[in-house]
Amino acid sequence: MSLYEEFSLDSNGVVLSAALCTPDTPSPHPGLILCHGMPANPPGDNVSPLIPVDIGYPDLARLCAESGFATLIFYFRGAG
């Protein structure tokens, strides 16, 4: 289980959508920032047995949090 919180970031006047997914265990936790272009598995490309297809950033953040990492996702300027 993990905790998922959406919020906004200000990038020099441009509002970016973001989310932080954290393990539901006591802190501190190592951290990850997931950036665009990852994951990039085409549908049906079984590159990893843990992530058989491109599951999307929110689900990947939850998977990382369930593995013990505080995980930040966000949209770059001009995306999303």
N, C-alpha and C positions, 0 to 999 in steps of 0.2 A: 504494500500500500504506500502511496505517496501523497503529498500535498501539492496542489496546482493553483497558482495565483496569477491572474492576468493583470497587467498594468501598462502604463504608457511611459515612454522615454521622450525627453525633449532633445532633439539634435539640431541645435542652432535654429530654433523656431519651427522645426518640422517634427510633428508628433509621430513617434514610431510605436507600433503595437509590440508588446513583449509579454513573456510569461516566465515565471520561475517555478520549477518543480523540485521539491525537496523530499528526501526520505522522511518518514514519520518516526524516526529514531532520534535520540538526543544529538545535538550538535557538538563539535564542528564536523563538517563533511567536506571532502575534497570537491572542487567545483569544475564544471564544464560549461563552455559556451558553444552551442551548436550554430553553425553558420550555413548560409544558403549553399546549395550544391552538394549537400551531404545529408541524408543518404541520397544516392542517385541510381539505385538499382532499377532497371526497367521492370515493369510488372512481369512476374514469372521467372525473373533471373534469380536463380537460387544460389546467390553468392555466399550467404551465411546461413547456417542452420538456425541461428537465433533470430535473424531478421530475413525471412525468405523473400519479401518484396518491400518496396518503398512504402513504409508504414506512415510516413508523415512526421512532422516535427513534434507536435504535442504527444503523440504516442511514443516516439523515440525518447523524448524528455522523461516521460513516465518510466520507461524501461530503464533508463540510466539512473533515475532516482531510486527505483527498486533495487538497483545494484549498488546503492550507497552514495551516489553523487548528487550534489545540488546542481541543477542544470538550468541554464538560462537560454531561452530562444527569443529571437526578435526578428522583425522585418527590417532589412536595410532600407536606406532612403531610396525612394523610387520603386520599391517592391511592395507587394501586399496591399 
